[in-house]
Amino acid sequence: MQLRRADVVAGALILLDAEGLDALTMRKLAAQLGVQAGGLYWHFKNKSALLGAMADEIVAPLAAEPAPGSWDAQLTEFGHRYRQALLSHRDGARVVAGTYVTEPNTVRGGEMTMRILIEAGFPVERAGWAIFAAGYYVLGHCIEEQAQLAEGDWAERGAGLPDSALKEAFETTIRARPEERFAYGMELILDGMRARLGEARP
């Protein structure tokens, strides 16, 4: 059976989940798929192109329309959906970070979030900046969240801190449920966006 592009992406995601991003190589992927390494280059000119396609598959849930509601409720839904998508694969946030692909799922998700903010009253340029700011928050949170999962309990890392508000904040932050920390951060971003939107309105 001829190897399809979708087969390569699916195999790469399986290898990612099994061994992590740092172990993902074109040679190892080719061996897993039972082909010569050169066969992969019919579909992807290099590993960077493959990572872009993997990123687009990871964010596929963002291509679905959000539930009806206010612009900030829809953006909140997108943020939580984005987090779940990134966490659905080992090192998923690291794969997506910095890819800037124009693959279908990524484009559709971007178009929908732009439409939501423009219809809310944001100028196009500021809507783009706002989406990047929110997206960077989700990516950064998930990169740290997945690192914490991979490396175990981080609470002991605060042991060397002097007794202070910083140490207390570090320990309570690390021990908090990640989804609660994430939701709080999303609300901070949305509070800022609401304030900016209010300032822009006559």
C-alpha positions, 0 to 999 in steps of 0.5 A: 500500500502506498504511503500517504501524507496522512499516514506519515502525520499519524505515525509521527504523532504515535512516535511523539506520544511514545518517545517525545519530541526530542526523540522524533527523527525522520529516520526513526519515523521511517523505520516505524512506518516500514519505509526508507527515510527518503520515502518521507521526503515525497510528502515533507521536504524536511522535518520542519514541514512535518512538524507543521503538519503535526501541529495542524493535526494537534489543533484540529479541535479549533476548527469547530465553531464555538458555542453561541454566546458573547465574544469573551465566552467564545474566546474563553471556550477557544482558550480551553479547547486549545489547551486540551488539544495541546495536552492531548499529545506528549510535547504537543505545545512544543510541537505547535510553538513557533510553527506559524503554519497555513494548514487548514485547521490552523487557518480556520481556527485563526479566521474564527477567532479574528471574526469573533473579535472584529465583530466585537469591535476590535480593529483588525490589527489589534484583533491580531495582536490580541489573538497572538497574546492569548495564544502565547499564554496558552502555549506557554502555560501548556509547555510549563504544564507538560514539563511539570508532568514529565519531570515530576513534583516541582514543589521541592524546587522551592525549598531553597527559597528564603521564607518569604511571600515569594516562597509561599506563592511558588509553593501554592502555585505549583500545588494548585490544579493546573486547570485552575491556574490556567482559567485564572490566567485566561480571565486576566487576559480577557479582563484586559481585552474587555478594558481595551475594547471599552476604551475603543468604543465611543 
